[in-house]
Amino acid sequence: EMESPVLGFSHLQLCVSDVSASVDWYCAALGMEVMSEHGDVVALRHREARLVIVVSSGEPDVAHSPIDHLAFAVADGPTLEAWASHLRELGLEVPAVVDELGKPSLQLRDPDGNAVELVAPAPR
């Protein structure tokens, strides 16, 4: 029996209504950087997290997407609270960190209304 060749997660590609607005938001909200640009297709990278998000122009249809939300791991609650404060200082609309099933969670919306969650492990 052949073993799966999958090594991990490659990237996530999002259809967005305004590429530059989404690039700015993801760079601010998740600390990503532009890796490559090919016309209206921009790949963003977070090197330490080995995460790539590609944004491209198109007609986002959040109402019919099978994806409920994107969730990214954060070290702990205090780190999450500090990041939320930082994002507010940058002028992003940031709600309070909430407790979701015992875990600190910051629930954001990108410029197209996609739900983006930053979540920390439950405190010990």
DSSP file (Angstrom, degrees, kcal/mol; ACC not computed):
  #  RESIDUE AA STRUCTURE BP1 BP2  ACC     N-H-->O    O-->H-N    N-H-->O    O-->H-N    TCO  KAPPA ALPHA  PHI   PSI    X-CA   Y-CA   Z-CA
    1    1 A E              0   0    0      0, 0.0     2,-0.3     0, 0.0     0, 0.0   0.000 360.0 360.0 360.0 131.6    0.0    0.0    0.0
    2    2 A M        -     0   0    0      1,-0.1     2,-0.2     3,-0.0     0, 0.0  -0.560 360.0-127.1 -79.9 136.9    1.4    3.4   -1.0
    3    3 A E        -     0   0    0     -2,-0.3    -1,-0.1     1,-0.1     0, 0.0  -0.559  33.7 -98.1 -79.3 145.9    1.8    6.1    1.7
    4    4 A S        -     0   0    0     -2,-0.2    -1,-0.1     1,-0.1     0, 0.0  -0.390  22.7-146.4 -62.7 136.3    0.3    9.5    1.1
    5    5 A P        +     0   0    0      0, 0.0     2,-0.1     0, 0.0    -1,-0.1   0.440  56.3 128.3 -83.4   1.2    2.8   12.0   -0.3
    6    6 A V        -     0   0    0      1,-0.2     3,-0.1     3,-0.0    -2,-0.0  -0.389  33.0-179.8 -64.5 127.9    1.1   14.9    1.5
    7    7 A L        -     0   0    0      1,-0.4     2,-0.3    -2,-0.1    -1,-0.2   0.592  54.7 -66.3-103.0 -15.6    3.7   16.8    3.5
    8    8 A G  S    S-     0   0    0      0, 0.0     2,-0.4     0, 0.0    -1,-0.4  -0.972  78.7 -28.4 154.7-167.2    1.5   19.5    5.1
    9    9 A F        -     0   0    0     -2,-0.3     3,-0.1     1,-0.2    43,-0.1  -0.674  45.6-172.3 -84.1 128.0   -0.6   22.4    4.2
   10   10 A S        -     0   0    0     -2,-0.4     2,-0.3     1,-0.3    42,-0.2   0.963  53.6 -47.8 -84.1 -64.6    0.5   24.3    1.0
   11   11 A H        -     0   0    0     40,-0.1     2,-0.4     2,-0.0    -1,-0.3  -0.982  37.8-124.1-164.0 167.6   -1.7   27.4    0.9
   12   12 A L  E     -a   53   0A   0     40,-1.9    42,-3.2    -2,-0.3     2,-0.5  -0.989  23.7-156.1-120.6 130.6   -5.2   28.9    1.1
   13   13 A Q  E     -a   54   0A   0     -2,-0.4     2,-0.4    40,-0.2    42,-0.2  -0.938   8.5-166.7-113.3 130.0   -6.5   30.9   -1.8
   14   14 A L  E     -a   55   0A   0     40,-3.2    42,-2.3    -2,-0.5     2,-0.6  -0.925  19.1-136.8-116.4 136.3   -9.3   33.5   -1.3
   15   15 A C  E     -a   56   0A   0     -2,-0.4     2,-0.3    40,-0.2    42,-0.2  -0.808  36.1-177.3 -83.6 122.8  -11.4   35.2   -3.9
   16   16 A V  E     -a   57   0A   0     40,-3.1    42,-1.4    -2,-0.6     3,-0.2  -0.893  36.0-137.9-127.9 156.4  -11.6   38.9   -2.8
   17   17 A S  S    S+     0   0    0     -2,-0.3     2,-0.4     1,-0.3    -1,-0.1   0.767  99.6  27.0 -82.7 -25.1  -13.3   42.0   -4.0
   18   18 A D     >  -     0   0    0      1,-0.1     4,-2.3    38,-0.1    -1,-0.3  -0.859  66.4-167.2-141.3 101.4  -10.3   44.3   -3.5
   19   19 A V  H  > S+     0   0    0     -2,-0.4     4,-2.8    -3,-0.2     5,-0.2   0.908  88.5  47.9 -57.6 -47.6   -6.9   42.7   -3.6
   20   20 A S  H  > S+     0   0    0      1,-0.2     4,-2.5     2,-0.2    -1,-0.2   0.885 111.3  50.7 -66.6 -36.2   -4.9   45.6   -2.2
   21   21 A A  H  > S+     0   0    0      2,-0.2     4,-2.3     1,-0.2    -1,-0.2   0.911 113.4  46.1 -64.3 -40.9   -7.3   46.1    0.7
   22   22 A S  H  X S+     0   0    0     -4,-2.3     4,-2.9     2,-0.2     5,-0.3   0.889 110.6  52.5 -69.7 -38.9   -7.1   42.3    1.5
   23   23 A V  H  X S+     0   0    0     -4,-2.8     4,-2.2    -5,-0.2     5,-0.2   0.950 112.0  46.6 -58.8 -48.7   -3.3   42.4    1.2
   24   24 A D  H  X S+     0   0    0     -4,-2.5     4,-2.1     1,-0.2    -2,-0.2   0.916 114.3  47.9 -59.5 -44.0   -3.2   45.3    3.7
   25   25 A W  H  X S+     0   0    0     -4,-2.3     4,-3.7     2,-0.2     5,-0.3   0.941 113.4  44.6 -66.1 -48.9   -5.6   43.6    6.1
   26   26 A Y  H  X S+     0   0    0     -4,-2.9     4,-1.9     1,-0.2     6,-1.1   0.855 112.6  52.7 -66.8 -33.9   -3.9   40.2    6.2
   27   27 A C  H  X S+     0   0    0     -4,-2.2     4,-0.7    -5,-0.3    -1,-0.2   0.914 118.8  36.8 -65.5 -40.8   -0.5   41.8    6.5
   28   28 A A  H  < S+     0   0    0     -4,-2.1    -2,-0.2    -5,-0.2    -3,-0.2   0.961 121.6  42.6 -73.1 -52.9   -1.7   43.8    9.5
   29   29 A A  H  < S+     0   0    0     -4,-3.7    -3,-0.2     1,-0.2    -2,-0.2   0.841 132.3  19.9 -68.8 -35.9   -4.0   41.2   11.1
   30   30 A L  H  < S-     0   0    0     -4,-1.9    -1,-0.2    -5,-0.3    -3,-0.2   0.431 101.0-116.7-114.9  -1.1   -1.8   38.2   10.8
   31   31 A G     <  +     0   0    0     -4,-0.7    -4,-0.2    -5,-0.3    -3,-0.2   0.857  59.1 158.1  70.2  34.0    1.6   39.8   10.3
   32   32 A M        -     0   0    0     -6,-1.1     2,-0.3    -9,-0.1    14,-0.2  -0.399  28.9-146.8 -87.3 167.6    2.1   38.4    6.8
   33   33 A E  E     -B   45   0A   0     12,-2.4    12,-3.4    -2,-0.1     2,-0.4  -0.953  28.2 -96.0-132.2 154.0    4.4   39.7    4.0
   34   34 A V  E     +B   44   0A   0     -2,-0.3    10,-0.3    10,-0.2     3,-0.1  -0.547  37.7 176.0 -71.0 126.3    4.0   39.8    0.3
   35   35 A M  E     -     0   0A   0      8,-3.5     2,-0.3     1,-0.4     9,-0.2   0.823  64.6 -12.2 -97.0 -44.3    5.8   36.8   -1.2
   36   36 A S  E     -B   43   0A   0      7,-1.5     7,-2.8     2,-0.0     2,-0.4  -0.991  53.3-152.8-157.2 154.0    4.9   37.3   -4.9
   37   37 A E  E     +B   42   0A   0     -2,-0.3     2,-0.4     5,-0.2     5,-0.2  -0.996  11.7 175.2-132.1 128.6    2.6   39.2   -7.1
   38   38 A H  E >   -B   41   0A   0      3,-2.9     3,-1.2    -2,-0.4     2,-0.3  -0.821  67.9 -67.5-130.4  91.6    1.3   38.2  -10.5
   39   39 A G  T 3  S-     0   0    0     -2,-0.4    -1,-0.1     1,-0.2     0, 0.0  -0.480 119.6  -8.9  62.6-122.7   -1.2   40.8  -11.7
   40   40 A D  T 3  S+     0   0    0     -2,-0.3    17,-1.1    -3,-0.1     2,-0.5   0.061 118.9  91.6 -97.6  26.5   -4.2   40.6   -9.3
   41   41 A V  E <   -BC  38  56A   0     -3,-1.2    -3,-2.9    15,-0.2     2,-0.5  -0.970  55.4-179.1-118.9 115.0   -3.0   37.4   -7.7
   42   42 A V  E     -BC  37  55A   0     13,-2.8    13,-2.8    -2,-0.5     2,-0.5  -0.958  15.7-152.4-121.2 126.4   -0.9   38.1   -4.6
   43   43 A A  E     -BC  36  54A   0     -7,-2.8    -8,-3.5    -2,-0.5    -7,-1.5  -0.847  12.6-163.1 -97.3 128.2    0.7   35.4   -2.4
   44   44 A L  E     -BC  34  53A   0      9,-3.0     9,-2.0    -2,-0.5     2,-0.4  -0.878   6.1-161.8-110.8 142.6    1.3   36.4    1.2
   45   45 A R  E     -BC  33  52A   0    -12,-3.4   -12,-2.4    -2,-0.4     2,-0.5  -0.956  22.7-165.0-129.3 143.5    3.6   34.5    3.5
   46   46 A H  E  >> - C   0  51A   0      5,-2.6     5,-2.0    -2,-0.4     4,-0.8  -0.918  18.8-166.3-119.7 100.3    4.2   34.1    7.2
   47   47 A R  T >45S+     0   0    0     -2,-0.5     3,-1.0     1,-0.2    -1,-0.2   0.898  81.0  47.9 -57.9 -50.4    7.6   32.5    7.3
   48   48 A E  T 345S+     0   0    0      1,-0.3    -1,-0.2     2,-0.1    -2,-0.0   0.873 117.4  42.6 -62.0 -37.7    7.7   31.4   11.0
   49   49 A A  T 345S-     0   0    0     -3,-0.2    -1,-0.3     2,-0.1    -2,-0.2   0.507 103.9-130.4 -86.4  -4.1    4.2   29.8   10.8
   50   50 A R  T <<5 +     0   0    0     -3,-1.0     2,-0.4    -4,-0.8    -3,-0.2   0.928  58.3 147.8  52.4  48.2    4.9   28.3    7.3
   51   51 A L  E   < - C   0  46A   0     -5,-2.0    -5,-2.6     2,-0.0     2,-0.4  -0.940  30.8-173.5-120.3 133.6    1.6   29.7    6.2
   52   52 A V  E     - C   0  45A   0     -2,-0.4   -40,-1.9    -7,-0.2     2,-0.5  -0.993   1.7-176.8-127.8 128.1    0.7   31.0    2.7
   53   53 A I  E     -aC  12  44A   0     -9,-2.0    -9,-3.0    -2,-0.4     2,-0.5  -0.992  10.3-158.7-121.3 126.8   -2.5   32.8    1.8
   54   54 A V  E     -aC  13  43A   0    -42,-3.2   -40,-3.2    -2,-0.5     2,-0.4  -0.898   4.7-164.2-105.2 130.7   -3.1   33.8   -1.8
   55   55 A V  E     +aC  14  42A   0    -13,-2.8   -13,-2.8    -2,-0.5     2,-0.3  -0.951  12.9 172.3-114.5 135.9   -5.6   36.5   -2.6
   56   56 A S  E     -aC  15  41A   0    -42,-2.3   -40,-3.1    -2,-0.4   -15,-0.2  -0.969  35.3-100.2-139.6 154.3   -7.0   37.0   -6.1
   57   57 A S  E     +a   16   0A   0    -17,-1.1     2,-0.3    -2,-0.3   -40,-0.2  -0.436  65.3 105.2 -76.3 149.3   -9.7   39.2   -7.5
   58   58 A G  S    S-     0   0    0    -42,-1.4   -44,-0.0    -2,-0.1     0, 0.0  -0.966  77.5 -58.6 168.6-171.0  -13.1   37.7   -8.2
   59   59 A E        -     0   0    0     -2,-0.3     2,-0.1     2,-0.0   -42,-0.1  -0.806  50.2-150.4 -99.9  95.9  -16.6   37.6   -6.9
   60   60 A P        -     0   0    0      0, 0.0     2,-0.3     0, 0.0     3,-0.1  -0.417   8.8-166.7 -64.5 139.7  -16.4   36.3   -3.3
   61   61 A D    >   +     0   0    0      1,-0.1     3,-1.5    -2,-0.1     4,-0.5  -0.631  16.1 167.9-127.9  72.7  -19.5   34.5   -2.4
   62   62 A V  G >  S+     0   0    0     -2,-0.3     3,-1.0     1,-0.3    -1,-0.1   0.836  74.1  62.3 -56.7 -35.5  -19.3   34.2    1.4
   63   63 A A  G 3  S+     0   0    0      1,-0.2    -1,-0.3    -3,-0.1    -2,-0.0   0.792 112.7  35.0 -63.2 -27.5  -22.9   33.1    1.6
   64   64 A H  G <  S+     0   0    0     -3,-1.5    -1,-0.2     2,-0.0    -2,-0.2   0.274  88.9 117.6-112.0  11.0  -22.2   29.9   -0.5
   65   65 A S    <   -     0   0    0     -3,-1.0    -3,-0.0    -4,-0.5     0, 0.0  -0.573  59.5-144.1 -78.3 140.5  -18.7   29.1    0.7
   66   66 A P  S    S+     0   0    0      0, 0.0     2,-0.5     0, 0.0    -1,-0.1   0.605  78.0  94.5 -75.9  -9.2  -18.3   25.7    2.4
   67   67 A I        -     0   0    0      1,-0.2    -2,-0.1    -5,-0.0     3,-0.1  -0.727  52.8-173.4 -88.3 123.4  -15.7   27.4    4.7
   68   68 A D        -     0   0    0     -2,-0.5    47,-0.5     1,-0.3     2,-0.3   0.930  65.7 -29.7 -78.8 -48.4  -17.1   28.6    8.0
   69   69 A H        -     0   0    0     45,-0.1     2,-0.5     2,-0.0    -1,-0.3  -0.986  52.3-116.4-162.2 163.6  -13.9   30.4    9.2
   70   70 A L  E     -d  116   0B   0     45,-2.5    47,-3.7    -2,-0.3     2,-0.4  -0.911  32.0-163.1-104.0 133.4  -10.1   30.3    9.1
   71   71 A A  E     -d  117   0B   0     -2,-0.5     2,-0.4    45,-0.2    47,-0.2  -0.972   5.7-168.5-124.9 134.2   -8.5   29.7   12.4
   72   72 A F  E     -d  118   0B   0     45,-2.9    47,-2.6    -2,-0.4     2,-0.2  -0.954  23.4-118.5-122.5 138.5   -4.8   30.4   13.3
   73   73 A A  E     -d  119   0B   0     -2,-0.4     2,-0.3    45,-0.2    47,-0.2  -0.499  25.0-170.5 -79.5 140.7   -3.0   29.3   16.4
   74   74 A V        -     0   0    0     45,-2.3     3,-0.1    -2,-0.2     6,-0.1  -0.945  31.1-116.9-126.8 149.8   -1.5   31.8   18.9
   75   75 A A  S    S-     0   0    0     -2,-0.3     2,-0.3    45,-0.2    -1,-0.1   0.893  79.3 -28.5 -56.3 -49.8    0.8   30.8   21.8
   76   76 A D     >  -     0   0    0     44,-0.1     4,-2.0     1,-0.1     5,-0.1  -0.968  65.5 -86.5-162.4 172.1   -1.4   31.8   24.7
   77   77 A G  H  > S+     0   0    0     44,-0.3     4,-2.7    -2,-0.3     5,-0.2   0.901 120.1  50.8 -56.6 -49.1   -4.1   34.2   26.0
   78   78 A P  H  > S+     0   0    0      0, 0.0     4,-2.3     0, 0.0    -1,-0.2   0.887 110.3  50.8 -59.9 -37.2   -1.9   37.1   27.1
   79   79 A T  H  > S+     0   0    0      2,-0.2     4,-2.2     1,-0.2    -2,-0.2   0.906 111.0  49.5 -63.3 -41.1   -0.2   37.0   23.6
   80   80 A L  H  X S+     0   0    0     -4,-2.0     4,-2.4     2,-0.2    -1,-0.2   0.911 110.5  49.2 -64.5 -44.0   -3.6   37.1   22.0
   81   81 A E  H  X S+     0   0    0     -4,-2.7     4,-2.1     1,-0.2    -2,-0.2   0.907 111.3  50.0 -61.9 -42.2   -4.7   40.1   24.2
   82   82 A A  H  X S+     0   0    0     -4,-2.3     4,-2.1    -5,-0.2    -1,-0.2   0.895 111.2  48.7 -64.3 -40.1   -1.5   42.0   23.3
   83   83 A W  H  X S+     0   0    0     -4,-2.2     4,-2.6     2,-0.2    -2,-0.2   0.900 108.5  53.6 -67.3 -40.5   -2.0   41.3   19.6
   84   84 A A  H  X S+     0   0    0     -4,-2.4     4,-2.0     2,-0.2    -2,-0.2   0.918 109.7  48.1 -59.3 -43.9   -5.7   42.5   19.8
   85   85 A S  H  X S+     0   0    0     -4,-2.1     4,-2.1     1,-0.2    -1,-0.2   0.908 110.5  52.0 -62.0 -42.6   -4.5   45.8   21.4
   86   86 A H  H  X S+     0   0    0     -4,-2.1     4,-1.4     1,-0.2    -2,-0.2   0.917 109.0  49.6 -59.8 -45.1   -1.8   46.2   18.7
   87   87 A L  H  <>S+     0   0    0     -4,-2.6     5,-2.3     1,-0.2     4,-0.3   0.870 108.7  52.6 -65.1 -36.3   -4.4   45.7   16.0
   88   88 A R  H ><5S+     0   0    0     -4,-2.0     3,-1.5     1,-0.2    -1,-0.2   0.907 106.4  53.5 -63.9 -40.6   -6.7   48.3   17.6
   89   89 A E  H 3<5S+     0   0    0     -4,-2.1    -1,-0.2     1,-0.3    -2,-0.2   0.829 104.5  55.8 -62.8 -30.7   -3.8   50.8   17.7
   90   90 A L  T 3<5S-     0   0    0     -4,-1.4    -1,-0.3    -5,-0.1    -2,-0.2   0.561 124.1-107.6 -76.7  -7.6   -3.4   50.1   13.9
   91   91 A G  T < 5 +     0   0    0     -3,-1.5    -3,-0.2    -4,-0.3     2,-0.2   0.537  69.9 144.9  94.6   7.1   -7.1   51.2   13.5
   92   92 A L      < -     0   0    0     -5,-2.3     2,-0.9     1,-0.1    -1,-0.3  -0.502  59.3-110.4 -76.7 150.0   -8.5   47.7   12.7
   93   93 A E        +     0   0    0     -2,-0.2    16,-0.3    16,-0.1    -1,-0.1  -0.721  49.6 173.8 -80.6 109.6  -12.0   46.9   14.0
   94   94 A V        -     0   0    0     -2,-0.9    14,-0.1    14,-0.1     3,-0.1  -0.972  20.0-149.8-128.8 121.2  -11.2   44.4   16.7
   95   95 A P        -     0   0    0      0, 0.0     2,-0.1     0, 0.0     3,-0.1  -0.172  39.7 -77.8 -75.7 177.0  -13.7   42.8   19.2
   96   96 A A        -     0   0    0      1,-0.1    11,-0.4    10,-0.1     2,-0.3  -0.419  51.2 -99.5 -71.0 151.7  -12.9   41.7   22.7
   97   97 A V        -     0   0    0      9,-0.1     2,-0.3    -2,-0.1     9,-0.2  -0.584  49.4-161.9 -67.5 132.3  -11.1   38.4   23.1
   98   98 A V  E     -E  105   0B   0      7,-3.0     7,-2.9    -2,-0.3     2,-0.7  -0.738  22.4-109.6-116.4 165.4  -13.8   35.8   24.1
   99   99 A D  E     -E  104   0B   0     -2,-0.3     2,-0.6     5,-0.2     7,-0.0  -0.861  33.6-175.6 -93.5 117.4  -13.8   32.4   25.7
  100  100 A E  E >  S-E  103   0B   0      3,-3.3     3,-1.6    -2,-0.7    -2,-0.0  -0.928  73.7 -29.0-118.6 108.1  -14.7   29.8   23.1
  101  101 A L  T 3  S-     0   0    0     -2,-0.6    -1,-0.1     1,-0.3    21,-0.1   0.875 127.3 -47.8  53.4  40.6  -15.0   26.3   24.6
  102  102 A G  T 3  S+     0   0    0      1,-0.2    -1,-0.3    19,-0.0    -3,-0.0   0.429 119.5 108.4  85.7  -1.4  -12.5   27.2   27.3
  103  103 A K  E <  S-E  100   0B   0     -3,-1.6    -3,-3.3    19,-0.2    -1,-0.2  -0.903  75.1-113.5-113.3 137.8  -10.0   28.7   24.8
  104  104 A P  E     -E   99   0B   0      0, 0.0    16,-2.5     0, 0.0     2,-0.4  -0.499  43.4-175.3 -64.8 131.7   -9.2   32.4   24.3
  105  105 A S  E     -EF  98 119B   0     -7,-2.9    -7,-3.0    14,-0.2     2,-0.6  -0.995  24.9-160.6-138.5 134.5  -10.4   33.5   20.9
  106  106 A L  E     - F   0 118B   0     12,-2.9    12,-2.4    -2,-0.4     2,-0.7  -0.966  16.8-159.8-113.7 116.3  -10.2   36.6   18.8
  107  107 A Q  E     + F   0 117B   0     -2,-0.6    10,-0.2   -11,-0.4     2,-0.2  -0.846  17.9 172.3-108.3 106.9  -12.9   36.6   16.1
  108  108 A L  E     - F   0 116B   0      8,-3.1     8,-2.5    -2,-0.7     2,-0.4  -0.562  25.1-140.3-107.7 167.4  -12.1   39.0   13.2
  109  109 A R  E     - F   0 115B   0    -16,-0.3     6,-0.2     6,-0.2   -16,-0.1  -1.000  16.9-140.0-127.5 131.5  -13.7   39.7    9.8
  110  110 A D    >   -     0   0    0      4,-2.2     3,-2.4    -2,-0.4   -88,-0.1  -0.236  44.2 -84.1 -78.0 177.5  -11.5   40.4    6.7
  111  111 A P  T 3  S+     0   0    0      0, 0.0    -1,-0.1     0, 0.0   -89,-0.1   0.743 131.9  49.2 -59.2 -22.0  -12.6   43.1    4.2
  112  112 A D  T 3  S-     0   0    0      2,-0.1   -50,-0.2   -94,-0.0   -97,-0.0   0.396 122.7-103.0 -95.6   3.2  -14.9   40.7    2.4
  113  113 A G    <   +     0   0    0     -3,-2.4     2,-0.2     1,-0.3     3,-0.0   0.515  67.6 153.0  91.0   4.0  -16.5   39.5    5.6
  114  114 A N        -     0   0    0      1,-0.1    -4,-2.2    -5,-0.0     2,-0.5  -0.477  49.0-117.4 -66.7 138.0  -14.6   36.2    5.9
  115  115 A A  E     - F   0 109B   0    -47,-0.5   -45,-2.5    -6,-0.2     2,-0.5  -0.668  33.7-176.3 -80.7 124.8  -14.4   35.0    9.5
  116  116 A V  E     -dF  70 108B   0     -8,-2.5    -8,-3.1    -2,-0.5     2,-0.4  -0.983   5.0-166.9-125.5 118.5  -10.8   34.8   10.7
  117  117 A E  E     -dF  71 107B   0    -47,-3.7   -45,-2.9    -2,-0.5     2,-0.5  -0.867  14.1-160.8-110.9 138.0  -10.1   33.5   14.2
  118  118 A L  E     -dF  72 106B   0    -12,-2.4   -12,-2.9    -2,-0.4     2,-0.4  -0.981  24.2-174.2-110.3 125.0   -7.0   33.7   16.3
  119  119 A V  E     -dF  73 105B   0    -47,-2.6   -45,-2.3    -2,-0.5   -14,-0.2  -0.964  14.7-161.1-130.9 138.0   -7.1   31.1   19.0
  120  120 A A        -     0   0    0    -16,-2.5   -45,-0.2    -2,-0.4   -44,-0.1  -0.734  35.6 -92.4-108.2 159.4   -4.9   30.2   22.0
  121  121 A P        -     0   0    0      0, 0.0   -44,-0.3     0, 0.0    -1,-0.1  -0.295  53.9 -86.3 -66.1 157.2   -4.8   27.0   24.0
  122  122 A A        -     0   0    0    -19,-0.2   -19,-0.2     1,-0.1   -20,-0.0  -0.396  53.1-102.3 -60.7 138.2   -7.0   26.7   27.1
  123  123 A P              0   0    0      0, 0.0    -1,-0.1     0, 0.0   -47,-0.0  -0.351 360.0 360.0 -62.4 144.4   -5.2   28.1   30.1
  124  124 A R              0   0    0     -3,-0.1    -2,-0.1    -2,-0.0     0, 0.0   0.468 360.0 360.0 -79.7 360.0   -3.7   25.3   32.3
